[in-house]
């Protein structure tokens, strides 16, 4: 919406300059443009002179300029001479706050941040501390994403991609580090697996469902989807091997030592694969991850008419029906000409010519209207799909990233500290808290973003948010925490309980089936959402005294 307002203001400035100097405008367009239409009817008729594309843009501009005196809601963006906004720096703290803090309704929850920080020193109950910090981290996660994106725009594609890889799941990373230092390995593992499940099933399912409700069918890059599927399969392989290894009939000491070693080696190679994936996506094969052209997406999203019985016919039958209709029209025309009076055939040929000409105009009028409507839709889509603009300077982006990261770390610390009291007082299992509740915190902001772009028929971007975030956790965050546990002496492994391993395997299998063909609809999204609900019920009923991870390897 901001880019639309900026473009509107630029067009207003152009029209104002032309009105102040009409001679210059008339001199530049006297030979190639008709006079400006004064009414809606003349505006529609001008398409015969300008063509449907120019007429569509003229109509669109006329609709927007009905009230040129209205104030712009985005005047604080300070556009430069080339039409782009001027980045806000540290010397403009109010402008930085306006573009970051006041840019989304989710940030209304920021008032809970000081309350959550004060909850632990004030000795609030564990349940109250958990709930307050739970909702306080949601806007902080969104601000983390905004600051990371702004800094990535300054650093370029390669360093920006690496930065997004590091801070893309900063909440999960911070919660995992704090829980790992405290020895809460169950929380670390279940929260990471829960984030993968939440991104694939809940976020991805909502994108497919709500996007499919508005659009008939949505398409995305099948090559990118296949790459995502192979990386997810590699992540599943790394989880299946430790589980299979622990099923061997051997001594417990040998199994524990072998599981730790296998997890450490696997984590190193997973990090290598993730670095190679970034290089593959950003450098060598960036063309494979490009979005589907707009025209193809619009064609797939167009809903068929309700009475589409003719479209359901086979191709040959449809062609025959069209041919028979054309033959009937020709016969009717011949009969009309044959029954015309003699004086009109000999002395007055004008009436017959005008009749044929009018029939031709009437037959082409719906086509012209359809073309004009298509051009209007294309213009609106082009305005929505504009490049991201740099809104903050590099120093302001670094400062915002540092402040938000610090606040997130403090809230995450108190959140993790209150989990034990929460599970005791509410009689919940640690698996349910880590698998269902904690992932909602880290994925809330990107959940809203992914669903929004999916409704706008930008499924490539939505898929990159949902599936790409899961790949980031499986190939970067999880192995990084495994190696960190190796360094600080915590038995963090990639070994999960058989139940969790089966759930993870079936989830990845289901998602690969859905995204493999590069097309999706609302039914497939509903399947993913219901699958996540069933898994949530299973973990809600999960026994409290069952080991879910490698915490028994101490």
ABEGO torsion letter per residue (X at the ends): XAAAAAAAAAAAAAAAAAAABAAAAAAAAAAABBBBBABAAAAAAAAAAAEAAAAAAAAAAAAAAABAABBBAAAAAGBBAAGBBBBBBAABAAAAAAAAAAABAAAAAAAAAAAAAAAAAAGBBAAAAAAAAAAAAAAAAAAAAAAAAAAAAAAEAAAAAAAAAAAABAAAAAAAAAAAAAGBAAAAAAAAAAAAAAAAAAAAAAAAAAAAAABABBBBBAAAAAAAAAAAAAAAAAAAAAAAAAABBBBAAAAAAAAAAAAAAAAAAAAAAAAAAAAAAAAAAAAAABBBBAAAAAAAABBBBABAAAAABBAAAAAAAAAAAAAAAAAAAAAAAAABBAAAAAABAAAAAAAAAAAAAAAAAAAAAAAAAAAAAAAAAAAABBBBBBABBAAAAAAAAAAAAAAAAAAAAAAAAAAAAAAAAAGBBAAAAAAAAAAAAAAAAAAAAAAAAAAAGBAAAAAAAAAAAAAAAAAAAAAAAAAAAAAAGBBBBABBBAAAAAAAAAAAAAAAAAAAAGBBBAAAAAAAAAAAAAAAAAAAABBAABBABAAAAX
